[in-house]
Amino acid sequence: MIEKPVYIITFNSSNSSLWLYKLLKDNRLDVYLFQTPCILSAGCSRSIEVSEKEFDKAVKIIKENNAPIGEIYK
């Protein structure tokens, strides 16, 4: 099995994570909403996982909508 890199987007609020998740899904991106690993953030308990293939599209949507995110990890 070959593992492919993913990007994890963290947030400062649960509302922001849910809003962006819906926005990305509405744009037909293959993303996952999951519990943030505590090593990455002690704040919001939700993160979005984006595949490397979808990452550029996700960043474009984030910028176009001025989405409030925390950090992005690879």
N, CA, C and O atoms as a Tripos MOL2 file, in Angstrom:
@<TRIPOS>MOLECULE
protein
  296   295    74     0     0
PROTEIN
NO_CHARGES

@<TRIPOS>ATOM
      1 N           0.8410   -1.1840    0.0000 N.3       1 MET1
      2 CA          0.0000    0.0000    0.0000 C.3       1 MET1
      3 C           0.8820    1.2420    0.0000 C.2       1 MET1
      4 O           1.7890    1.3730    0.8220 O.2       1 MET1
      5 N           0.6100    2.1390   -0.9200 N.am      2 ILE2
      6 CA          1.3600    3.3840   -1.0230 C.3       2 ILE2
      7 C           0.5740    4.4810   -0.3160 C.2       2 ILE2
      8 O          -0.5940    4.7240   -0.6210 O.2       2 ILE2
      9 N           1.2360    5.1360    0.6310 N.am      3 GLU3
     10 CA          0.5910    6.2350    1.3310 C.3       3 GLU3
     11 C           0.8770    7.5380    0.5990 C.2       3 GLU3
     12 O           2.0170    7.8140    0.2240 O.2       3 GLU3
     13 N          -0.1460    8.3200    0.4040 N.am      4 LYS4
     14 CA          0.0050    9.6060   -0.2700 C.3       4 LYS4
     15 C          -0.1240   10.7140    0.7600 C.2       4 LYS4
     16 O          -0.8990   10.5950    1.7090 O.2       4 LYS4
     17 N           0.6310   11.7900    0.5810 N.am      5 PRO5
     18 CA          0.5600   12.9090    1.5450 C.3       5 PRO5
     19 C          -0.8250   13.5380    1.5780 C.2       5 PRO5
     20 O          -1.5250   13.6020    0.5680 O.2       5 PRO5
     21 N          -1.1960   13.9940    2.7550 N.am      6 VAL6
     22 CA         -2.4450   14.7320    2.9300 C.3       6 VAL6
     23 C          -2.1320   16.0320    3.6660 C.2       6 VAL6
     24 O          -1.0860   16.1670    4.3010 O.2       6 VAL6
     25 N          -3.0340   16.9620    3.5710 N.am      7 TYR7
     26 CA         -2.9300   18.2260    4.2790 C.3       7 TYR7
     27 C          -4.0290   18.2730    5.3200 C.2       7 TYR7
     28 O          -5.1560   17.8440    5.0700 O.2       7 TYR7
     29 N          -3.6940   18.7970    6.4920 N.am      8 ILE8
     30 CA         -4.6550   18.9410    7.5780 C.3       8 ILE8
     31 C          -4.8280   20.4260    7.8660 C.2       8 ILE8
     32 O          -3.8630   21.1340    8.1520 O.2       8 ILE8
     33 N          -6.0660   20.8840    7.7860 N.am      9 ILE9
     34 CA         -6.3960   22.2840    8.0570 C.3       9 ILE9
     35 C          -7.0380   22.3410    9.4350 C.2       9 ILE9
     36 O          -8.0480   21.6820    9.6860 O.2       9 ILE9
     37 N          -6.4450   23.1340   10.3320 N.am     10 THR10
     38 CA         -7.0080   23.3020   11.6710 C.3      10 THR10
     39 C          -7.7380   24.6410   11.7480 C.2      10 THR10
     40 O          -7.5810   25.5040   10.8850 O.2      10 THR10
     41 N          -8.5350   24.7900   12.7960 N.am     11 PHE11
     42 CA         -9.3820   25.9780   12.9450 C.3      11 PHE11
     43 C          -9.3620   26.4770   14.3740 C.2      11 PHE11
     44 O          -8.9700   25.7650   15.2980 O.2      11 PHE11
     45 N          -9.7960   27.7210   14.5350 N.am     12 ASN12
     46 CA         -9.9300   28.3160   15.8640 C.3      12 ASN12
     47 C         -11.3520   28.2050   16.3890 C.2      12 ASN12
     48 O         -11.6070   28.4790   17.5620 O.2      12 ASN12
     49 N         -12.2850   27.8010   15.5210 N.am     13 SER13
     50 CA        -13.6700   27.6310   15.9780 C.3      13 SER13
     51 C         -14.3380   26.4850   15.2300 C.2      13 SER13
     52 O         -14.0190   26.2050   14.0750 O.2      13 SER13
     53 N         -15.2610   25.8380   15.9080 N.am     14 SER14
     54 CA        -16.0170   24.7400   15.2910 C.3      14 SER14
     55 C         -16.8700   25.2360   14.1340 C.2      14 SER14
     56 O         -17.0070   24.5550   13.1180 O.2      14 SER14
     57 N         -17.4420   26.4220   14.2920 N.am     15 ASN15
     58 CA        -18.2790   26.9710   13.2250 C.3      15 ASN15
     59 C         -17.4900   27.1660   11.9390 C.2      15 ASN15
     60 O         -17.9960   26.8880   10.8510 O.2      15 ASN15
     61 N         -16.2570   27.6400   12.0530 N.am     16 SER16
     62 CA        -15.4130   27.8480   10.8710 C.3      16 SER16
     63 C         -15.1210   26.5270   10.1730 C.2      16 SER16
     64 O         -15.1420   26.4520    8.9440 O.2      16 SER16
     65 N         -14.8500   25.4940   10.9490 N.am     17 SER17
     66 CA        -14.5340   24.1970   10.3480 C.3      17 SER17
     67 C         -15.7530   23.6260    9.6210 C.2      17 SER17
     68 O         -15.6210   23.0890    8.5210 O.2      17 SER17
     69 N         -16.9160   23.7370   10.2180 N.am     18 LEU18
     70 CA        -18.1270   23.2200    9.5820 C.3      18 LEU18
     71 C         -18.4850   24.0150    8.3310 C.2      18 LEU18
     72 O         -18.8950   23.4450    7.3200 O.2      18 LEU18
     73 N         -18.3290   25.3320    8.4060 N.am     19 TRP19
     74 CA        -18.6360   26.1910    7.2580 C.3      19 TRP19
     75 C         -17.7190   25.8620    6.0740 C.2      19 TRP19
     76 O         -18.1910   25.7120    4.9470 O.2      19 TRP19
     77 N         -16.4130   25.7500    6.3290 N.am     20 LEU20
     78 CA        -15.4850   25.4630    5.2350 C.3      20 LEU20
     79 C         -15.6900   24.0500    4.7110 C.2      20 LEU20
     80 O         -15.6040   23.8260    3.5040 O.2      20 LEU20
     81 N         -15.9560   23.1050    5.5780 N.am     21 TYR21
     82 CA        -16.2080   21.7400    5.1390 C.3      21 TYR21
     83 C         -17.3840   21.7070    4.1590 C.2      21 TYR21
     84 O         -17.3030   21.0810    3.1020 O.2      21 TYR21
     85 N         -18.4600   22.3760    4.5150 N.am     22 LYS22
     86 CA        -19.6270   22.4230    3.6250 C.3      22 LYS22
     87 C         -19.2740   23.1050    2.3060 C.2      22 LYS22
     88 O         -19.6750   22.6420    1.2380 O.2      22 LYS22
     89 N         -18.5340   24.1920    2.3800 N.am     23 LEU23
     90 CA        -18.1340   24.9160    1.1780 C.3      23 LEU23
     91 C         -17.2830   24.0290    0.2620 C.2      23 LEU23
     92 O         -17.5050   24.0060   -0.9480 O.2      23 LEU23
     93 N         -16.3360   23.3170    0.8140 N.am     24 LEU24
     94 CA        -15.4820   22.4360    0.0130 C.3      24 LEU24
     95 C         -16.2920   21.2790   -0.5760 C.2      24 LEU24
     96 O         -16.0970   20.9180   -1.7370 O.2      24 LEU24
     97 N         -17.1950   20.6990    0.2120 N.am     25 LYS25
     98 CA        -18.0370   19.6130   -0.3010 C.3      25 LYS25
     99 C         -18.9660   20.1080   -1.3990 C.2      25 LYS25
    100 O         -19.1940   19.4020   -2.3810 O.2      25 LYS25
    101 N         -19.5070   21.3230   -1.2420 N.am     26 ASP26
    102 CA        -20.3760   21.9060   -2.2670 C.3      26 ASP26
    103 C         -19.6220   22.1090   -3.5800 C.2      26 ASP26
    104 O         -20.2210   22.1150   -4.6550 O.2      26 ASP26
    105 N         -18.3060   22.2760   -3.4800 N.am     27 ASN27
    106 CA        -17.4600   22.4170   -4.6690 C.3      27 ASN27
    107 C         -16.9000   21.0700   -5.1220 C.2      27 ASN27
    108 O         -15.9670   21.0100   -5.9220 O.2      27 ASN27
    109 N         -17.4770   20.0040   -4.6060 N.am     28 ARG28
    110 CA        -17.1670   18.6260   -5.0040 C.3      28 ARG28
    111 C         -15.7330   18.1880   -4.7270 C.2      28 ARG28
    112 O         -15.1710   17.3810   -5.4670 O.2      28 ARG28
    113 N         -15.1380   18.7270   -3.6520 N.am     29 LEU29
    114 CA        -13.8250   18.2690   -3.2410 C.3      29 LEU29
    115 C         -13.9770   17.0670   -2.3230 C.2      29 LEU29
    116 O         -14.9260   16.9820   -1.5440 O.2      29 LEU29
    117 N         -13.0450   16.1540   -2.4210 N.am     30 ASP30
    118 CA        -13.0450   14.9430   -1.5980 C.3      30 ASP30
    119 C         -12.2730   15.2490   -0.3190 C.2      30 ASP30
    120 O         -11.0570   15.0670   -0.2620 O.2      30 ASP30
    121 N         -12.9860   15.7150    0.7070 N.am     31 VAL31
    122 CA        -12.3730   16.1110    1.9780 C.3      31 VAL31
    123 C         -13.0490   15.3580    3.1220 C.2      31 VAL31
    124 O         -14.1620   14.8520    2.9860 O.2      31 VAL31
    125 N         -12.3410   15.2980    4.2580 N.am     32 TYR32
    126 CA        -12.8680   14.6140    5.4340 C.3      32 TYR32
    127 C         -12.8000   15.5290    6.6450 C.2      32 TYR32
    128 O         -11.8100   16.2310    6.8510 O.2      32 TYR32
    129 N         -13.8470   15.5160    7.4350 N.am     33 LEU33
    130 CA        -13.8960   16.2550    8.6920 C.3      33 LEU33
    131 C         -13.6000   15.2480    9.8000 C.2      33 LEU33
    132 O         -14.2410   14.1990    9.8670 O.2      33 LEU33
    133 N         -12.6430   15.5520   10.6620 N.am     34 PHE34
    134 CA        -12.2850   14.6100   11.7180 C.3      34 PHE34
    135 C         -11.7990   15.3500   12.9540 C.2      34 PHE34
    136 O         -11.5840   16.5610   12.9240 O.2      34 PHE34
    137 N         -11.6320   14.6120   14.0340 N.am     35 GLN35
    138 CA        -11.1790   15.1990   15.2960 C.3      35 GLN35
    139 C          -9.7030   15.5690   15.1790 C.2      35 GLN35
    140 O          -8.8800   14.7600   14.7490 O.2      35 GLN35
    141 N          -9.3810   16.7940   15.5640 N.am     36 THR36
    142 CA         -8.0030   17.2850   15.4850 C.3      36 THR36
    143 C          -7.1100   16.5400   16.4740 C.2      36 THR36
    144 O          -7.4500   16.4210   17.6510 O.2      36 THR36
    145 N          -5.9700   16.0390   16.0010 N.am     37 PRO37
    146 CA         -5.0140   15.4380   16.9430 C.3      37 PRO37
    147 C          -4.5340   16.5050   17.9330 C.2      37 PRO37
    148 O          -4.1880   17.6140   17.5270 O.2      37 PRO37
    149 N          -4.5130   16.1790   19.2120 N.am     38 CYS38
    150 CA         -4.1770   17.1830   20.2290 C.3      38 CYS38
    151 C          -2.7420   17.6930   20.0810 C.2      38 CYS38
    152 O          -2.4160   18.7570   20.6050 O.2      38 CYS38
    153 N          -1.8970   16.9690   19.3920 N.am     39 ILE39
    154 CA         -0.5290   17.4380   19.1690 C.3      39 ILE39
    155 C          -0.4960   18.6370   18.2060 C.2      39 ILE39
    156 O           0.4530   19.4210   18.2180 O.2      39 ILE39
    157 N          -1.5300   18.7710   17.3810 N.am     40 LEU40
    158 CA         -1.5840   19.8820   16.4220 C.3      40 LEU40
    159 C          -2.2580   21.1180   16.9780 C.2      40 LEU40
    160 O          -1.8130   22.2360   16.7170 O.2      40 LEU40
    161 N          -3.3350   20.9350   17.7480 N.am     41 SER41
    162 CA         -4.0900   22.0910   18.2200 C.3      41 SER41
    163 C          -4.8680   21.7430   19.4770 C.2      41 SER41
    164 O          -5.4950   20.6880   19.5670 O.2      41 SER41
    165 N          -4.8180   22.6340   20.4290 N.am     42 ALA42
    166 CA         -5.5980   22.4480   21.6530 C.3      42 ALA42
    167 C          -6.9220   23.1980   21.5720 C.2      42 ALA42
    168 O          -7.7310   23.1390   22.4970 O.2      42 ALA42
    169 N          -7.1410   23.9000   20.4690 N.am     43 GLY43
    170 CA         -8.3530   24.7010   20.3100 C.3      43 GLY43
    171 C          -9.5180   23.8810   19.7990 C.2      43 GLY43
    172 O          -9.9770   22.9560   20.4690 O.2      43 GLY43
    173 N          -9.9820   24.2100   18.6470 N.am     44 CYS44
    174 CA        -11.1250   23.5540   18.0300 C.3      44 CYS44
    175 C         -10.8480   22.0610   17.8650 C.2      44 CYS44
    176 O          -9.7220   21.6540   17.5780 O.2      44 CYS44
    177 N         -11.8670   21.2740   18.0450 N.am     45 SER45
    178 CA        -11.6680   19.8330   17.9850 C.3      45 SER45
    179 C         -11.9000   19.2460   16.5980 C.2      45 SER45
    180 O         -11.9230   18.0240   16.4520 O.2      45 SER45
    181 N         -12.0690   20.0730   15.5850 N.am     46 ARG46
    182 CA        -12.2990   19.5760   14.2290 C.3      46 ARG46
    183 C         -11.2560   20.0990   13.2640 C.2      46 ARG46
    184 O         -10.8130   21.2450   13.3510 O.2      46 ARG46
    185 N         -10.8730   19.2260   12.3380 N.am     47 SER47
    186 CA         -9.9540   19.5850   11.2610 C.3      47 SER47
    187 C         -10.5030   19.0200    9.9630 C.2      47 SER47
    188 O         -11.3880   18.1640    9.9560 O.2      47 SER47
    189 N          -9.9570   19.5160    8.8740 N.am     48 ILE48
    190 CA        -10.3220   19.0010    7.5580 C.3      48 ILE48
    191 C          -9.0760   18.4030    6.9210 C.2      48 ILE48
    192 O          -8.0080   19.0150    6.9060 O.2      48 ILE48
    193 N          -9.2370   17.1940    6.3970 N.am     49 GLU49
    194 CA         -8.1520   16.5300    5.6720 C.3      49 GLU49
    195 C          -8.4010   16.7040    4.1800 C.2      49 GLU49
    196 O          -9.4960   16.4500    3.6800 O.2      49 GLU49
    197 N          -7.3530   17.1460    3.4790 N.am     50 VAL50
    198 CA         -7.4320   17.3660    2.0400 C.3      50 VAL50
    199 C          -6.3010   16.5850    1.3890 C.2      50 VAL50
    200 O          -5.1600   16.6500    1.8450 O.2      50 VAL50
    201 N          -6.6040   15.8560    0.3380 N.am     51 SER51
    202 CA         -5.5650   15.1110   -0.3630 C.3      51 SER51
    203 C          -4.6470   16.0770   -1.1140 C.2      51 SER51
    204 O          -5.0120   17.2200   -1.3910 O.2      51 SER51
    205 N          -3.4750   15.6000   -1.4270 N.am     52 GLU52
    206 CA         -2.5210   16.4230   -2.1730 C.3      52 GLU52
    207 C          -3.1000   16.8080   -3.5320 C.2      52 GLU52
    208 O          -2.8510   17.9060   -4.0300 O.2      52 GLU52
    209 N          -3.8660   15.9090   -4.1240 N.am     53 LYS53
    210 CA         -4.4880   16.1490   -5.4260 C.3      53 LYS53
    211 C          -5.4920   17.2980   -5.3740 C.2      53 LYS53
    212 O          -5.6200   18.0450   -6.3440 O.2      53 LYS53
    213 N          -6.2050   17.4510   -4.2570 N.am     54 GLU54
    214 CA         -7.2460   18.4720   -4.1130 C.3      54 GLU54
    215 C          -6.7560   19.7470   -3.4320 C.2      54 GLU54
    216 O          -7.5010   20.7220   -3.3380 O.2      54 GLU54
    217 N          -5.5190   19.7500   -2.9590 N.am     55 PHE55
    218 CA         -5.0360   20.8400   -2.1200 C.3      55 PHE55
    219 C          -5.0930   22.2060   -2.8080 C.2      55 PHE55
    220 O          -5.5720   23.1680   -2.2070 O.2      55 PHE55
    221 N          -4.6220   22.3130   -4.0410 N.am     56 ASP56
    222 CA         -4.6240   23.6150   -4.7310 C.3      56 ASP56
    223 C          -6.0340   24.1600   -4.9020 C.2      56 ASP56
    224 O          -6.2540   25.3640   -4.7640 O.2      56 ASP56
    225 N          -6.9910   23.2860   -5.2010 N.am     57 LYS57
    226 CA         -8.3870   23.7190   -5.3220 C.3      57 LYS57
    227 C          -8.9060   24.2290   -3.9790 C.2      57 LYS57
    228 O          -9.5990   25.2440   -3.9160 O.2      57 LYS57
    229 N          -8.5640   23.5150   -2.9090 N.am     58 ALA58
    230 CA         -9.0200   23.9170   -1.5730 C.3      58 ALA58
    231 C          -8.4520   25.2790   -1.1890 C.2      58 ALA58
    232 O          -9.1740   26.1240   -0.6600 O.2      58 ALA58
    233 N          -7.1730   25.4960   -1.4500 N.am     59 VAL59
    234 CA         -6.5400   26.7810   -1.1190 C.3      59 VAL59
    235 C          -7.2020   27.9100   -1.8990 C.2      59 VAL59
    236 O          -7.4340   28.9920   -1.3580 O.2      59 VAL59
    237 N          -7.5030   27.6600   -3.1570 N.am     60 LYS60
    238 CA         -8.1780   28.6830   -3.9780 C.3      60 LYS60
    239 C          -9.5330   29.0570   -3.3750 C.2      60 LYS60
    240 O          -9.8760   30.2360   -3.3000 O.2      60 LYS60
    241 N         -10.2970   28.0570   -2.9480 N.am     61 ILE61
    242 CA        -11.6110   28.3010   -2.3440 C.3      61 ILE61
    243 C         -11.4650   29.0370   -1.0130 C.2      61 ILE61
    244 O         -12.2460   29.9400   -0.7090 O.2      61 ILE61
    245 N         -10.4710   28.6520   -0.2260 N.am     62 ILE62
    246 CA        -10.2180   29.3220    1.0560 C.3      62 ILE62
    247 C          -9.9240   30.8030    0.8290 C.2      62 ILE62
    248 O         -10.4750   31.6620    1.5170 O.2      62 ILE62
    249 N          -9.0580   31.0980   -0.1340 N.am     63 LYS63
    250 CA         -8.6890   32.4930   -0.4090 C.3      63 LYS63
    251 C          -9.8570   33.2860   -0.9840 C.2      63 LYS63
    252 O         -10.0990   34.4220   -0.5770 O.2      63 LYS63
    253 N         -10.5770   32.6930   -1.9240 N.am     64 GLU64
    254 CA        -11.7110   33.3890   -2.5530 C.3      64 GLU64
    255 C         -12.8010   33.7580   -1.5510 C.2      64 GLU64
    256 O         -13.4880   34.7670   -1.7150 O.2      64 GLU64
    257 N         -12.9560   32.9390   -0.5160 N.am     65 ASN65
    258 CA        -14.0140   33.1560    0.4690 C.3      65 ASN65
    259 C         -13.5030   33.7230    1.7810 C.2      65 ASN65
    260 O         -14.2520   33.8470    2.7500 O.2      65 ASN65
    261 N         -12.2070   34.0690    1.8050 N.am     66 ASN66
    262 CA        -11.5890   34.6250    3.0140 C.3      66 ASN66
    263 C         -11.9450   33.7700    4.2420 C.2      66 ASN66
    264 O         -12.3330   34.2840    5.2900 O.2      66 ASN66
    265 N         -11.7990   32.4580    4.0740 N.am     67 ALA67
    266 CA        -12.1750   31.5150    5.1310 C.3      67 ALA67
    267 C         -11.2150   31.6080    6.3160 C.2      67 ALA67
    268 O          -9.9980   31.6010    6.1300 O.2      67 ALA67
    269 N         -11.7520   31.6940    7.5200 N.am     68 PRO68
    270 CA        -10.9030   31.7840    8.7160 C.3      68 PRO68
    271 C         -10.3830   30.4050    9.1290 C.2      68 PRO68
    272 O         -11.1220   29.5850    9.6740 O.2      68 PRO68
    273 N          -9.1010   30.1680    8.8590 N.am     69 ILE69
    274 CA         -8.4950   28.8990    9.2350 C.3      69 ILE69
    275 C          -7.4010   29.1540   10.2660 C.2      69 ILE69
    276 O          -6.9700   30.2910   10.4630 O.2      69 ILE69
    277 N          -6.9610   28.0920   10.9130 N.am     70 GLY70
    278 CA         -5.8480   28.1910   11.8590 C.3      70 GLY70
    279 C          -4.5380   27.9630   11.1150 C.2      70 GLY70
    280 O          -3.9140   28.9100   10.6370 O.2      70 GLY70
    281 N          -4.1290   26.7090   11.0210 N.am     71 GLU71
    282 CA         -2.8750   26.3260   10.3660 C.3      71 GLU71
    283 C          -3.1580   25.2340    9.3420 C.2      71 GLU71
    284 O          -4.2050   24.5880    9.3680 O.2      71 GLU71
    285 N          -2.1880   25.0430    8.4330 N.am     72 ILE72
    286 CA         -2.2290   23.9310    7.4910 C.3      72 ILE72
    287 C          -0.9700   23.1070    7.7030 C.2      72 ILE72
    288 O           0.1420   23.6360    7.6920 O.2      72 ILE72
    289 N          -1.1530   21.8100    7.8970 N.am     73 TYR73
    290 CA         -0.0400   20.8880    8.1130 C.3      73 TYR73
    291 C          -0.0150   19.8620    6.9910 C.2      73 TYR73
    292 O          -1.0570   19.4560    6.4770 O.2      73 TYR73
    293 N           1.1990   19.4470    6.6180 N.am     74 LYS74
    294 CA          1.3390   18.3930    5.6090 C.3      74 LYS74
    295 C           1.7430   17.1170    6.3020 C.2      74 LYS74
    296 O           1.9190   16.0890    5.6490 O.2      74 LYS74
@<TRIPOS>BOND
     1     1     2 1
     2     2     3 1
     3     3     4 2
     4     3     5 am
     5     5     6 1
     6     6     7 1
     7     7     8 2
     8     7     9 am
     9     9    10 1
    10    10    11 1
    11    11    12 2
    12    11    13 am
    13    13    14 1
    14    14    15 1
    15    15    16 2
    16    15    17 am
    17    17    18 1
    18    18    19 1
    19    19    20 2
    20    19    21 am
    21    21    22 1
    22    22    23 1
    23    23    24 2
    24    23    25 am
    25    25    26 1
    26    26    27 1
    27    27    28 2
    28    27    29 am
    29    29    30 1
    30    30    31 1
    31    31    32 2
    32    31    33 am
    33    33    34 1
    34    34    35 1
    35    35    36 2
    36    35    37 am
    37    37    38 1
    38    38    39 1
    39    39    40 2
    40    39    41 am
    41    41    42 1
    42    42    43 1
    43    43    44 2
    44    43    45 am
    45    45    46 1
    46    46    47 1
    47    47    48 2
    48    47    49 am
    49    49    50 1
    50    50    51 1
    51    51    52 2
    52    51    53 am
    53    53    54 1
    54    54    55 1
    55    55    56 2
    56    55    57 am
    57    57    58 1
    58    58    59 1
    59    59    60 2
    60    59    61 am
    61    61    62 1
    62    62    63 1
    63    63    64 2
    64    63    65 am
    65    65    66 1
    66    66    67 1
    67    67    68 2
    68    67    69 am
    69    69    70 1
    70    70    71 1
    71    71    72 2
    72    71    73 am
    73    73    74 1
    74    74    75 1
    75    75    76 2
    76    75    77 am
    77    77    78 1
    78    78    79 1
    79    79    80 2
    80    79    81 am
    81    81    82 1
    82    82    83 1
    83    83    84 2
    84    83    85 am
    85    85    86 1
    86    86    87 1
    87    87    88 2
    88    87    89 am
    89    89    90 1
    90    90    91 1
    91    91    92 2
    92    91    93 am
    93    93    94 1
    94    94    95 1
    95    95    96 2
    96    95    97 am
    97    97    98 1
    98    98    99 1
    99    99   100 2
   100    99   101 am
   101   101   102 1
   102   102   103 1
   103   103   104 2
   104   103   105 am
   105   105   106 1
   106   106   107 1
   107   107   108 2
   108   107   109 am
   109   109   110 1
   110   110   111 1
   111   111   112 2
   112   111   113 am
   113   113   114 1
   114   114   115 1
   115   115   116 2
   116   115   117 am
   117   117   118 1
   118   118   119 1
   119   119   120 2
   120   119   121 am
   121   121   122 1
   122   122   123 1
   123   123   124 2
   124   123   125 am
   125   125   126 1
   126   126   127 1
   127   127   128 2
   128   127   129 am
   129   129   130 1
   130   130   131 1
   131   131   132 2
   132   131   133 am
   133   133   134 1
   134   134   135 1
   135   135   136 2
   136   135   137 am
   137   137   138 1
   138   138   139 1
   139   139   140 2
   140   139   141 am
   141   141   142 1
   142   142   143 1
   143   143   144 2
   144   143   145 am
   145   145   146 1
   146   146   147 1
   147   147   148 2
   148   147   149 am
   149   149   150 1
   150   150   151 1
   151   151   152 2
   152   151   153 am
   153   153   154 1
   154   154   155 1
   155   155   156 2
   156   155   157 am
   157   157   158 1
   158   158   159 1
   159   159   160 2
   160   159   161 am
   161   161   162 1
   162   162   163 1
   163   163   164 2
   164   163   165 am
   165   165   166 1
   166   166   167 1
   167   167   168 2
   168   167   169 am
   169   169   170 1
   170   170   171 1
   171   171   172 2
   172   171   173 am
   173   173   174 1
   174   174   175 1
   175   175   176 2
   176   175   177 am
   177   177   178 1
   178   178   179 1
   179   179   180 2
   180   179   181 am
   181   181   182 1
   182   182   183 1
   183   183   184 2
   184   183   185 am
   185   185   186 1
   186   186   187 1
   187   187   188 2
   188   187   189 am
   189   189   190 1
   190   190   191 1
   191   191   192 2
   192   191   193 am
   193   193   194 1
   194   194   195 1
   195   195   196 2
   196   195   197 am
   197   197   198 1
   198   198   199 1
   199   199   200 2
   200   199   201 am
   201   201   202 1
   202   202   203 1
   203   203   204 2
   204   203   205 am
   205   205   206 1
   206   206   207 1
   207   207   208 2
   208   207   209 am
   209   209   210 1
   210   210   211 1
   211   211   212 2
   212   211   213 am
   213   213   214 1
   214   214   215 1
   215   215   216 2
   216   215   217 am
   217   217   218 1
   218   218   219 1
   219   219   220 2
   220   219   221 am
   221   221   222 1
   222   222   223 1
   223   223   224 2
   224   223   225 am
   225   225   226 1
   226   226   227 1
   227   227   228 2
   228   227   229 am
   229   229   230 1
   230   230   231 1
   231   231   232 2
   232   231   233 am
   233   233   234 1
   234   234   235 1
   235   235   236 2
   236   235   237 am
   237   237   238 1
   238   238   239 1
   239   239   240 2
   240   239   241 am
   241   241   242 1
   242   242   243 1
   243   243   244 2
   244   243   245 am
   245   245   246 1
   246   246   247 1
   247   247   248 2
   248   247   249 am
   249   249   250 1
   250   250   251 1
   251   251   252 2
   252   251   253 am
   253   253   254 1
   254   254   255 1
   255   255   256 2
   256   255   257 am
   257   257   258 1
   258   258   259 1
   259   259   260 2
   260   259   261 am
   261   261   262 1
   262   262   263 1
   263   263   264 2
   264   263   265 am
   265   265   266 1
   266   266   267 1
   267   267   268 2
   268   267   269 am
   269   269   270 1
   270   270   271 1
   271   271   272 2
   272   271   273 am
   273   273   274 1
   274   274   275 1
   275   275   276 2
   276   275   277 am
   277   277   278 1
   278   278   279 1
   279   279   280 2
   280   279   281 am
   281   281   282 1
   282   282   283 1
   283   283   284 2
   284   283   285 am
   285   285   286 1
   286   286   287 1
   287   287   288 2
   288   287   289 am
   289   289   290 1
   290   290   291 1
   291   291   292 2
   292   291   293 am
   293   293   294 1
   294   294   295 1
   295   295   296 2
@<TRIPOS>SUBSTRUCTURE
     1 MET1         2 RESIDUE 1 A MET
     2 ILE2         6 RESIDUE 1 A ILE
     3 GLU3        10 RESIDUE 1 A GLU
     4 LYS4        14 RESIDUE 1 A LYS
     5 PRO5        18 RESIDUE 1 A PRO
     6 VAL6        22 RESIDUE 1 A VAL
     7 TYR7        26 RESIDUE 1 A TYR
     8 ILE8        30 RESIDUE 1 A ILE
     9 ILE9        34 RESIDUE 1 A ILE
    10 THR10       38 RESIDUE 1 A THR
    11 PHE11       42 RESIDUE 1 A PHE
    12 ASN12       46 RESIDUE 1 A ASN
    13 SER13       50 RESIDUE 1 A SER
    14 SER14       54 RESIDUE 1 A SER
    15 ASN15       58 RESIDUE 1 A ASN
    16 SER16       62 RESIDUE 1 A SER
    17 SER17       66 RESIDUE 1 A SER
    18 LEU18       70 RESIDUE 1 A LEU
    19 TRP19       74 RESIDUE 1 A TRP
    20 LEU20       78 RESIDUE 1 A LEU
    21 TYR21       82 RESIDUE 1 A TYR
    22 LYS22       86 RESIDUE 1 A LYS
    23 LEU23       90 RESIDUE 1 A LEU
    24 LEU24       94 RESIDUE 1 A LEU
    25 LYS25       98 RESIDUE 1 A LYS
    26 ASP26      102 RESIDUE 1 A ASP
    27 ASN27      106 RESIDUE 1 A ASN
    28 ARG28      110 RESIDUE 1 A ARG
    29 LEU29      114 RESIDUE 1 A LEU
    30 ASP30      118 RESIDUE 1 A ASP
    31 VAL31      122 RESIDUE 1 A VAL
    32 TYR32      126 RESIDUE 1 A TYR
    33 LEU33      130 RESIDUE 1 A LEU
    34 PHE34      134 RESIDUE 1 A PHE
    35 GLN35      138 RESIDUE 1 A GLN
    36 THR36      142 RESIDUE 1 A THR
    37 PRO37      146 RESIDUE 1 A PRO
    38 CYS38      150 RESIDUE 1 A CYS
    39 ILE39      154 RESIDUE 1 A ILE
    40 LEU40      158 RESIDUE 1 A LEU
    41 SER41      162 RESIDUE 1 A SER
    42 ALA42      166 RESIDUE 1 A ALA
    43 GLY43      170 RESIDUE 1 A GLY
    44 CYS44      174 RESIDUE 1 A CYS
    45 SER45      178 RESIDUE 1 A SER
    46 ARG46      182 RESIDUE 1 A ARG
    47 SER47      186 RESIDUE 1 A SER
    48 ILE48      190 RESIDUE 1 A ILE
    49 GLU49      194 RESIDUE 1 A GLU
    50 VAL50      198 RESIDUE 1 A VAL
    51 SER51      202 RESIDUE 1 A SER
    52 GLU52      206 RESIDUE 1 A GLU
    53 LYS53      210 RESIDUE 1 A LYS
    54 GLU54      214 RESIDUE 1 A GLU
    55 PHE55      218 RESIDUE 1 A PHE
    56 ASP56      222 RESIDUE 1 A ASP
    57 LYS57      226 RESIDUE 1 A LYS
    58 ALA58      230 RESIDUE 1 A ALA
    59 VAL59      234 RESIDUE 1 A VAL
    60 LYS60      238 RESIDUE 1 A LYS
    61 ILE61      242 RESIDUE 1 A ILE
    62 ILE62      246 RESIDUE 1 A ILE
    63 LYS63      250 RESIDUE 1 A LYS
    64 GLU64      254 RESIDUE 1 A GLU
    65 ASN65      258 RESIDUE 1 A ASN
    66 ASN66      262 RESIDUE 1 A ASN
    67 ALA67      266 RESIDUE 1 A ALA
    68 PRO68      270 RESIDUE 1 A PRO
    69 ILE69      274 RESIDUE 1 A ILE
    70 GLY70      278 RESIDUE 1 A GLY
    71 GLU71      282 RESIDUE 1 A GLU
    72 ILE72      286 RESIDUE 1 A ILE
    73 TYR73      290 RESIDUE 1 A TYR
    74 LYS74      294 RESIDUE 1 A LYS
